Amino acid sequence: MTVINEKIILGIDPGTNIMGFGLIKVKENKMSLIQMNELVLNKLDDHYLRLKHIFERTIDLIEKYNPDEISIEAPFFGKNVQSMLKLGRAQGVAMAAGLSKEIPITEYSPKKIKMSITGNGNASKEQVAKMLQSLLNIKELPKNLDSTDGLAAAVCHYYNRNKSKSSSKNYSGWTAFIKNNNDRIIK
């Protein structure tokens, strides 16, 4: 009896206004789209309620689709420190949801994701979305491209799954996260 290798990857583009996500299935080295969508958070006034909603929705996605791995876009370093802090928190609660279910997480920089999808690390959101549309036979692209950004994180992980992990960070649980981030631990 032959066992068919099948894997589900959840990709997340964290944000405190909109969190984009996409799920792909990899079967016999072929990708197919399961779902892509976005979690709109800007209706919630309280930042902490937004974080709670990100955590709960990520748990819901995990329980519904049972992903084998999670790929998440790392916050980019911008000039606005407050925005960076909020993005880091959004990423952190999404990671915590995955870690609480012991799902391996890989983090990719925005440039690495764009490079993996389009071959150009400086590609626009629109270029990434168009390439994903072609790769996964998506009939119609969404109005907002946050969901395609989340999907791009999943596809990037698929393309980089067997490559060196030098430009990405992996965590298989809290123990691995703490071991790799000992400098973040307050003693």
C-alpha positions in Angstrom: 0.0 0.0 0.0 1.4 3.4 -1.0 1.1 6.3 1.4 0.4 9.6 -0.3 2.4 12.5 1.1 0.0 15.3 1.9 0.6 18.4 3.9 -1.5 21.5 4.7 0.3 24.8 5.2 -1.3 27.9 6.8 0.2 31.2 5.8 -0.4 34.3 7.8 0.2 38.0 7.1 -0.2 39.5 10.5 -1.8 42.9 11.0 -3.8 44.8 13.6 -6.2 46.2 11.1 -6.4 43.3 8.7 -4.8 39.8 9.1 -4.5 38.0 5.8 -4.3 34.2 5.7 -4.2 31.5 3.1 -4.2 27.7 3.2 -2.7 25.4 0.7 -2.6 21.6 0.3 0.5 20.0 -1.0 -0.1 16.5 -2.4 2.4 14.6 -4.5 4.4 17.9 -4.8 1.5 19.8 -6.3 0.0 22.8 -4.6 -3.7 23.6 -4.5 -5.6 26.4 -2.8 -7.9 25.5 0.1 -8.9 28.9 1.2 -7.7 32.5 1.5 -9.4 35.3 3.4 -8.8 38.1 5.8 -9.8 38.9 9.3 -10.9 42.5 9.4 -10.1 44.0 12.8 -10.4 47.7 12.4 -14.0 47.6 13.7 -12.7 46.8 17.1 -11.5 49.9 19.0 -9.4 48.2 21.6 -6.0 46.9 20.5 -6.1 44.1 23.1 -9.4 42.9 21.8 -7.9 42.8 18.3 -5.1 40.6 19.6 -7.6 38.3 21.3 -9.5 38.1 18.1 -6.4 37.2 16.1 -5.5 34.5 18.6 -9.1 33.0 18.6 -9.4 33.1 14.8 -6.0 31.5 14.3 -7.1 28.7 16.7 -10.3 28.3 14.8 -8.4 27.9 11.5 -6.1 25.4 13.1 -9.0 23.3 14.5 -10.9 23.5 11.2 -8.1 22.8 8.7 -5.5 21.0 10.9 -2.4 22.5 9.2 0.8 20.6 9.4 2.9 23.8 9.4 2.4 27.5 9.7 4.3 30.1 7.7 4.2 33.7 8.9 5.5 37.0 7.5 7.9 38.7 9.8 7.2 42.4 10.6 9.2 44.7 8.4 11.3 47.4 10.0 9.7 50.8 9.3 10.1 54.2 10.7 7.0 54.1 13.0 8.0 52.3 16.2 4.4 52.1 17.4 3.3 50.4 14.2 6.2 48.0 14.4 5.3 47.2 18.0 1.6 46.5 17.1 2.6 44.3 14.2 5.0 42.4 16.4 2.2 41.8 18.9 -0.2 40.6 16.2 2.5 38.2 14.9 3.2 37.0 18.4 -0.4 36.1 19.2 -0.8 34.3 15.9 2.5 32.4 16.7 1.3 31.6 20.2 -1.9 30.1 18.8 0.2 27.8 16.6 2.6 27.0 19.3 -0.2 26.1 21.7 -1.2 23.4 19.2 2.4 22.4 18.8 2.5 23.2 15.1 5.9 24.1 13.6 6.2 27.7 12.6 8.5 29.3 10.1 9.0 33.0 9.8 9.9 34.7 6.5 10.9 38.3 5.7 8.6 40.1 3.3 11.5 40.3 0.7 12.0 36.5 1.0 8.3 35.9 0.4 8.2 38.2 -2.7 11.4 36.7 -4.1 10.0 33.2 -3.7 6.7 34.0 -5.5 7.9 36.4 -8.2 11.6 36.2 -8.4 11.8 39.9 -7.3 12.2 40.8 -3.6 10.9 44.3 -4.3 7.7 43.1 -6.2 4.5 44.9 -5.4 1.5 43.3 -3.7 -0.3 43.3 -7.1 2.6 41.4 -8.7 2.6 38.8 -6.0 -1.2 38.5 -6.2 -1.1 38.1 -10.0 1.6 35.4 -9.8 -0.4 33.5 -7.1 -3.5 33.8 -9.3 -1.6 32.1 -12.1 0.1 29.4 -9.9 -3.1 28.4 -8.1 -5.7 29.0 -10.8 -7.5 31.7 -8.7 -10.5 32.9 -10.7 -10.8 36.3 -9.1 -8.5 38.2 -6.8 -9.9 39.8 -3.7 -10.3 43.6 -3.5 -7.8 43.8 -0.6 -4.6 42.0 -1.1 -4.0 41.0 2.6 -5.4 37.6 1.9 -3.0 37.0 -1.0 -0.1 38.2 1.2 -1.1 35.4 3.7 -1.4 32.9 0.9 2.0 34.1 -0.4 3.6 33.2 3.0 2.2 29.6 2.6 3.4 29.3 -1.0 6.9 30.7 0.0 7.1 28.0 2.7 6.2 25.3 0.1 9.0 26.5 -2.2 11.5 26.8 0.6 10.6 23.6 2.6 13.8 21.7 1.6 16.2 24.6 1.5 18.5 26.0 4.1 16.8 27.7 6.9 19.3 30.5 7.1 16.8 33.3 6.1 13.9 31.9 8.1 13.3 31.0 11.7 11.6 27.8 12.8 9.9 26.9 16.1 8.4 23.5 16.8 7.0 24.4 20.3 7.6 26.7 23.3 10.8 24.9 24.3 12.3 25.5 20.8 11.2 29.1 20.8 12.7 29.8 24.2 15.9 28.0 23.3 16.3 30.1 20.1 15.3 33.4 21.8 17.0 33.2 25.1 17.9 36.9 24.9 14.2 37.7 25.0 13.6 35.9 28.3 13.3 38.2 31.3 14.9 36.5 34.4 
